């Protein structure tokens, strides 16, 4: 709570008192709603919630270096289950510098302090919850070089997830470690050049997920690494913008079973079609192996397809319809999940960049174990904008 209030005070203080940040912007959102399944699991517990978010973002020049920054804070309150309240505060910083006329260097980093809650045990007449504080950090550095009529790029990054010990809702019980942390390292290199009225590129990417020794033994998380090679092509065809990338990705791990195919297709396709000035249709199709933020101990082969329709009903009233379906095949176990998410959002624009949005969401989760299936229906209203 102190970090949340401290970040909020920092945003307001910087925005109001520092002339060098005059060109910066503050984004805000306030709202609330109700969901049929607040924990998104088989408990199916309904609850109302209130939420708020505030961020300060901007950029400035510092001795021929472009500096971009963002300070964010957000919170969600669940009056019926206070242990499920969420709070987060973070800061991001990015540096971009041109070295000569053909070389560009970038450096980015960020850290977030996050407090969340969930259910540990649900029995008739007993609901045991917990609260946990996590630290998420990321950093990356990259260089882009223009040569031979194209651009070559090389980027190295890391993302660190450090979970804290959980505080149970039963008083006087000691804190317990419920999950282990991980650090995902990534190195990506490639080349892009003009071709056939568009751009073609080739990319090679290496990722490795490091699991500390104790969490690897106690929380059943296993290290893994992937190597991916792909070719991409992008072009604008009148009202249609197309980006297609395809290749192969190979996963390796000491715990990978001998019956598991280590080589899988990689796919990333995005299409945007401006049907009219007021109607835009977007589609995405992707397949990749995920090593972090997953349920499987090692990795998941994730295939995703999504469609979005955006239309302006009037000058100020807009409607957005979105559908996404994600299939996930686990690598450690013979297990599969499927998630269908549908969202409808109606947005009315007010004066001075403010807007009111009404959102309905519907999520269906199917798993190989049918007893783990669940659904979520939600309705939320938000007031949002920037200044």
Steps between C-alpha positions, in 0.01 A plus 500: 500500500783743583663434161168559321440831676864600455489438125173692469648797685811488280293515180301799619807679634705457183214597273412810696835646599767411242506729193719253308207259495262748338465285187424184698156342529300349782272206423225411744223245535238451771215255511346187637285203417392151589620157396348154538838344586738742673785244534456349152493142625260222594384675820277722282470768768326820379609841624495870426819703462629854465816591312718800424818572309728798451816541293741775407686458172715724287839559342775759481844551346815467709830573325397351162326209672123450486367404842153348542346426839181370657384481861187292556279395786176303504271334751197273518287461811268205567284587804369146548844335490750759620792258468436511124579873478769587246752784506792568271751779452779514247745712308646464149789683338628490143802659331554535124814647346612536139867418449584658170247478218461122479515365855230527768549378858214431744489419870181428694412383847212480743393369838159436654388432856180294495265384777237239415280243672343166416341188648721228643227263620123500450284260704134512603489764772872579471677738264875531558656785305836669488676819399835513326743775401701448182779694331517502119800649322607520137790648306611501138766649278517507124677641199369562146736553206400621154712343228477336157156650439347349814514497879663244729402483866622320812316506835576340836242503781405341829177479699512408867205378710565499875203374703479579869373285783125473535315630806201276576164638607502292820671711769832396661591252227857541369561630150557231239665491158242376249687543172852541373652776295662491159713714268440491126797602282454579132734587212350594163676593178378564149506697178222693321507638148255625231350244260201498259357824631524389861764371739647155554699389803677205657524446876689266731402490867638316801316487834591326824296487820710467815343352813678536836596170662256494791189605303591243235478222763217633718264654246547270201638756257757386245746702292462498123632677195377563148667584168288655228565594139237677290439707187254789489333714234290812543322724253212742463251403227270801472269477801662174623815480710660155523784366714585129478786318672564125493777265605598223741563504875685226689479447876759328718495398866645215710143425612352487147347159435629280217152477347461879478578655161761771576456681167177692438373749240526870580239737359409865545250658262325834538251659261316832516230590247346847493165398348377860512613816674293393802547120502828313558542122516814353661612139520792317662625142475801385700679193630804492728645324805454696823753455781372752756160588654375146440333215690724219373828453692710542184320658205186510289438483126248784463286557189289816491247641255322831552261732316411860581238722338508872573227729372397860556123508551502880522768765523536440875364148548718200412446125527773236526437125477786259571536122505808297589553124518818356650604134496782392729679162490717434804853368447555324833164326529249364251257782567321764296296813566279718281388853586235697309467869587237736357484873574260774393586862583288809441692828534358852503752785464446808714675833486873554566613145421279326755279200425249270665518129418263213569652153460350151503733199510443127476771238554477120469785276616512136395764257627591136448367447852136599460461566874736798457278673240350838589327806354518872578250772413580859580359850461706812568462876454802731480574870475833552326707757323823699498620855539 
